[in-house]
C-alpha cells in the first residue's frame, strides 16, 4: 500500500443500515494526501454508500469518520464547514439547470464568502479554460453533452479548492464516446496531486491511475492493494470471481 | 327610483344610462373594483408568506424528521382551512375573531382570504419542492452550502418556476373568491353590481359589467404571468 502523505480521512468501523438492511458492516481504512483510491465492487455492495458517507450525504449508523483530524460523525460538528473541503462529483452530474455554467461554478464560493464575485469569475474562467470549455461559460447545462456536463461538475467542485475529491461513478451515465474526456481530466487531476476517492467500473482507470484499489463486497472491504497486485494476484475468491467477469 | 322600474324595458341606451351614468353609478363599480383589488393583494401577500413558510416546514420535516410539533400544527391548519367553506371562515373571522374589534372589514377580509389561500399555496409550493430531484440538494450540500442556502439558491428558484402555473391558478381563484366579502358588509365589485341592481331593478347590465371587469382583471393577470413564465423558461435554453 503506497502511503504518500498525512492522513486526510480516517474511517473507523463504519456501519450504515437502511432500516433492517445493513449496507456497510464495519469499514476501517485511511485515505492519505495525494492518494487516488479506486473502489470497485458489484452493484449493491455498498461502495457508493461508503463514498457518500465520507461527506455525510449518508449518515452512518455506527463507527467514526475523521476528516483532517475532526470526527465529522459527531452531531456537534458543523458538517457544512468540512464539506467545503470535500468535493463531490455525481453520476448524474447534478448541475444547476437554472444557472449558467459560470454561475454553477461561482455559486458556492461566492455564497460561502470564500471568494468575491469577481475573484470567483476569474477563477471559474481559468478552470474552464483549463478543461477547454471557456466558450460555454454563459450557456446553460441543458446545452452541453454529458461529457461536458461532467467536466463542468468537476470544475464546480474544484472551484471550492477541496482537499479531496469524491467521484461517485462519474462515467456510468455517459455515452461511451464521452467516457474518455472525463477520465482524461481525472487523470490530469491525479497527476497534479489531487487526493481522490473514485467509485467506478473503469478497470483501466483503476489500474493506470489508482494508487490503491479497494474491493468492497457485502458491506466490507474484502481486499485492498496496489493496482498491480490487486489485478494480477487477487487473493479473495469473490474478487477473483469478480475480476474474471469484468476483465 | 320608480322611474327605473318603469324604464327597465326601454332601449339599451336608456338602460345603460340608468345603470352606469345616472347618479354616477359607474363610480360604485370603480370603487368596488378598488376593494376587490385591495383585498386580493392583501390576501395574496399573506397567502404567499404563509404558504411558503408552511411548505418549507413540511418539506424540512419530511426530509429530516425534525420540527415535529410545527409540522403537526401545519397539518391541522391545512386540514381545517381546506376542509371548511371560505364563506364560514370569513364570517367567523368577522363576527367572532374580530367581532369586538373596530378593524376595517377590508383588512379582516384580506386576512381571512390570505389565511385561506395560504393553505392552497402551501401545498402547491410543497409539490414544487418535491418535484426537484434529490441530486440538486445533494449537489448544493456537498459544496458546503447550508440547508437554507441550498433551499434559497438552488431548490426554490427551480420549484417556483415549476409551480408558477398552479400559483397563477390559485391567484385567479382568489380574485373571484373575494366576491363573498359582501357578506361582511364590504362593497366590492360584486356587491356594487347588486346595489346598482337594487336601485335600477335591472339585473343584467350591472352583473354583466361586473363579470366583464373580473374577466379583464384576470386576463391582465394571466398575460403578465405568462410573460414571467416565458422569461423564466428562456433562462434554460
Interface residues (C-beta under 8 A of the other chain):
Chain A: X55 X57 X80 X81 X82 X83 X84 X85 X86 X87 X88 X90 X92 X94 X95 X96 X97 X98 X107 X108 X111 X112 X140 X142 X143 X156 X157 X160
Chain B: X133 X135 X136 X138 X139 X140 X141 X142 X143 X144 X145 X146 X149 X153 X154 X157 X158 X161 X235 X236 X237
